[in-house]
Amino acid sequence: MEGLQTLWASTALANFEIGQIVMMLVGGLLLFLAIKKGFEPLLLLPIGFGAVLANIPLAGFTEPGGVLYYIYYVGIETGVFPLLIFMGVGAMTDFGALIANPRMLFLGAAAQFGIFATLFGAIALNLVPGFDFSLKDASAIAIIGGADGPTAIFLASKLAPDLLGAIAVAAYSYMALVPIIQPPIMKALTTPEERKIKMEQLRQVSKKEKILFPLAVLFLTILFLPAATPLVGMFCLGNLMKESGVVDRLSNTAQNELINIVTIFLGLAVGSKLSADQFLTIETLGILGLGAVAFSIGTGTGVLMAKLMSKFSDKPINPLLGAAGVSAVPMAARVVNKVGLEANPHNFLLMHAMGPNVAGVLGSAVAAGILLALVG
């Protein structure tokens, strides 16, 4: 009998807690959304699987000596994984649309307003019983409004590692829900006539301009916001490898093998933080709610900025482009194009929307640098 009791005590069935079962169901939900619905499958699938592994009793995945423990320590706690992701994204990014129409930088900047509005919202939420967000916590939560998963993970790992799981899940969930969240906001803030505005064809951008652009961005970041240099620097390195044309092997590796490998481990590391004791709190609900507010405000301010620019511009600007200022690349640009085509079947806005979209990537990195410099 003692042997049977010892055997029973060593099984997961004898050690499961309600919270662990709930979090395994959450992991299963993320797997369902990734596999069945196609919502950000590259990240939600490993995150969901990591959440299941992290909540298995006695498995020791997240304890010292466990594989998830070391993946998190090596890649997230050191900040390496988000930086490598940024290098890969930079290698896949074409700045041509932004260089051809530099005014789109303003739309990328305007869309970051949601980040700073949510910062104050998170602090104000402390007035509600049960919430106790520090300034660092609020800063990490606010970055969700940039709709940039790697940036959110990077900042959360520096400022609020205990909230990293909830912040990462919220960031990637809202990125996946861009086609659902953005169109109603875009339509509510624009008229049918504004949505029909056709943009002039973009000029051809030379190879020399594309090579100089990432170097110029890096130089300005070094001068004015060195705290953002890790993110911006790796992004510019990836883009320079692509545009220079002399290191195709390195560029292809950054775009494919490297970013794929890092994505697997990044997802597992984030999933390892979805343990019951860290995720099942009232603060998690607050993070999810604030994330939705941040993303909505970012979309709205981008559209309003585009409307303002259109009034004072000698060339027409379709206000829908402002919604692409969030850095969900290229999802937000595709949504802008779709809504534009619904208003006018001959109105192709995709290439124009890529300008504010890549500006949003830079904007979210700069916003993260500002927050890191102020409260880090």
N, C-alpha and C positions, 0 to 999 in steps of 0.2 A: 504493500500500500504506500509506503514511503516513497518507493521508486516511482509509482504512478503519480503521486502528488508532486514530486520533483519534476517529472516530465510535463505534467499539466501546467505547473508554474512557469515552465520555460517556453510555453507556447504564447503566440500573440493573442489568442482568444481569451486567455486568463488575464491579460494585462491591458486590453483595450479600454480606453476611456471615451466618454461621449464626445469630447472635443476632438479627439483624434479621428473618430469615425466621421464627424462632420467635415473635418478638413480633407479627409480622403474623398468624400463626396464632392467637395469643392474642386479638388484635383480632377476628379472624374468629369465634372462640369466643364472645366477648362479643356480637357481632352475632347469632349463632345463638341464644344464650340470650334476647336481647331480642325477636327476630322470631318464632322458632319456639316458644319456651317462655313468652314473655311476662314474663320476669323483669326488673322495673324498666326497661321499654323506654325510658322518657323520658330516662334517664341512660345506661344501658348501650349504647344504639345510638350516640349521639354519642361516648361514650368509646371504644367499639370502633373507630369510624371514625377518630377522632383518633389511636388507636394505630397503625392502618394507615398513615395519612399521615406520622406522626412517624418511621416506620422505612423510608421510601422513600429509597434512597441518592441523593445529589446534589440532592434536591428543595428542601432548605433551609427546610422548614416551621418547624423549631424554632430556626433560627439567626436572629441579628439581621437584620431585613428580611423574615422569613417571617411569614405570617399567624398561625400558631399561637404564635409567639414573642410577638407583640403582644397576642394574646388573653389569653395567660397573664399577661403583665406587667400589663395594664390591669385584669384581673378577679380574678386569684388572688393575685398578689404584693401588690397593694394591699389585698386582702381585700374588695373591693366585691361580687363576685358572690355569695358566701355570705350576705352581709348583705341583698342584694336578694331572694334566695330566702327568707330568713327573713321579710321583710316580706310577701311573697306568701303564705307559709304562714300567717302571722298573720291575713291577710285572709280566709283560708279556714277558720279555726279557730273553733269554737263552745265557749266556756268554760262554757256552761250546766251541763253535767253535773258539772264540777269545783266550780262555785260552789254548786250544790245539795247537794253532798256533799264538803265541804272535806277530810275525812279522807283522801281519795284522794291528797292531796299526799304523804302518807307512803309510799304505794306507788310513786309516781314517784321519790321520793328513794331508797327502798330499792333500786330497780332500777339505780341508778347505782353501787352497790357494786362491780359488775363492773369499772367503770372503774378504781377505785383498787386493786382486787386485781390487775388486769392490769398496773398500773404497776410493782408490785413483781415481778411475773412477768417483765416485760421486762428489768428490771435483773438478776434472777436468771439470765436466759438468757445473760448475759455470761460465765457460768462455762463455757458450752459453747464449744469452739473454733470460731472462725469468726464469732462474734457480738460486736459492739462497739457496743451501744446506749448513747448518752449519756442523761442524765436528761431532756433535752428530747425526744430520740427516743422514749424510753419513755412520756413524757406524751402525745405525739402518737399513738402506737400505742394507748394505753389508751383513748382517747376512742372508739374503734371500738365499745366495749361499750355506748355510749349509743344505738347504732343510729340515728344521725342524720348523714346524709351531709354536709349543709352545715356542721354544727358540726365534723365531722372534717376537712373541707377547710380551714375557717377556721383551726383550731388547727394543723394540719400546715403550712400556709403560713407561719405565724408561728414555729413551733418547729423543724420538720424538713422544709423544702421538698424535699430530696433524696428523701424517703420518701413524698412526697405521692401519687404514682401508685399505689403499692402500698396505702397506707392508704385511699385513695378507693375503689379497686376492692374491697378487703376490706369496707369499710363498706357499700357498695351491694350487694355480693354477699350478705352476711348479711341485709341488709334484705329482699332478694328471697327468701331462703330461710327467712323467718320461719314460713311454714306447714309447713315440714318440720322445722325445728330445735326450735321451741317445744313442740308437742304432747307429744312423749315426756317432756320435762322436767316439764311441767305434770302429766301423768298419774302420773309416778313420785313426785311430791311430794304428791299429794292422793289421798284415798280416793274411791270412787264416791259415797258419801253426801255428801262435801264438794262434789263437782262438781255435785250436784243442788240445792244450796242456792239458793233463789229470793230475789232482792233486792226490797225494797220499792220502789214506784214513786217516782221522783224528783219533788220539788216543782217548781212552775213558777217560773222565774227571771225577775225583772223586767228591763226594758230598762235601768233606772237602774243596777242591779247590774252588768250586762254592760259598761256604759260606765265605771263606776268601777273595775272589776277590773284592766284593763290599766294604768290610771294608778297604782293601788296597787302592782302588781307592779313597775312601773318605779321608783316612789319608793323601795321597799324595796331594790331592786338598787343604786340610786344611793347609798343610805346605807351598805349593808353589803358590796357587792361591785362596785365601779365597773368592774373589769376585764371583767365580763360585760355591761356596759351596751351595747356595740355590738350584740351578738346579741339580747339581751332587748329593747333599745330599739326596734330595727327590727321585731321580732316584735309588740311592743305597739302600735307605730304602725299596722301593718297591721290588727291586730284592732280598734283604736279607729276606724279609717276604716270598717270593716265595721259595727260596732255602733252608731256614732253616727247612721247613716242620713242624714247631710247631705252626704256626698261619694260618692254611689253610683258616679259616673263614675270617681273615683280608685280606689275599692275594686274595681270590676270590672276596671280596668286592671291593678291589682296581682295579682288572682286569675288573670287570663288572659293578656293580651298581654305584660305585663312579665315575669312569671315564665316564660312560654314562651320568650321571646327569651333571657333570661338562662340558662335551662336548656340551650339549644343551645350557647351559648358556654362555659358551665361544663363541659359534657361534653367538648367539644373541647379545652379547656385542660387538663383532667385527663388526657385521652388523650395529649396532647403530652408528658406526663411518663413515658409507658410506653415509653421507648426502651430498647433492649437493654442498654446500659451501666448504666442505673439500676435496671432491673427484674429482670434475670436475675442475682440474687445470692442467697446463702443467707439473707441478712437478710429477703428477701421471703417466703421460706417461713416464717420465724419470725413475721413480721407476720401472715400468713394464719392460722397456728396460734393465735397469741395473740388474734387477733380472734374466732375461734370460741370460745375459752375465755372471753373478756370477755363476749360475748353470752350464753353459756350461764349464766355466774355471775349476770349481771344478771337474767335470766329467773327463775332459781332463788331469788335473794334477794327478788325481788318477791313470788313465791308464798309464801315463808316468812313475810314480813312480813304478808301478808294473813291467813295462818293465825293468826299471833300476835294481830293486831287482832281477829279474829273471836272468839278466846277471851275477850278482855276487853271486848267490845262487847255492849251490850244489844240491838242489832239484828244480825241475821245478815249475814255478809260471805262471799261466795263466794271461796275462795282463788284461783280462776282469774284473778280480776281483777288480781292482782299481776303476772301475766305481761304485762299491757298497760302496765306502768310504763316499759318501754323505749319510746323515742320514734319507733318506726316507725309513723307515723300514716297511714291508719287501719288498716294491715295487722294490727298486733298486736291491736287491738280486735276485728277480724273473726275472728281465730283464736280468741280467748277465747270469742266468741259461738258459734262452730262447735263447739268442744269442749264447751261448756255444753249445747248442743242435743243432742249425742250422748249425754250423760248423762241429760238430761231434755228431751224434745221440746217442752215448754211453758216452758222456761227461756230467756228472751231477755235476754242480758247486754250487748248491743251498746252501748246508751246509757250503762249503768253503766260499761262498760269505757272509754268515751271520756274519763271523768274522769281516771283514772291515765294514760291515753295522752297527753293534752295536758299533764298534770303532768310526764310524762317529757320532753317537749320543753323545758319550762322547766328541768327537772333537768339535762339534758345541757348546756344553755347555761350554767347556774350552775357545773357541774363544769368546763367549759372555762375559765370565768372564774377559778376557783380555781387550776387548773393554770397558767394564763397568769400569774396574780399570783405564784405560788410559784416558777416556773422560767423565766418569760419574760424 
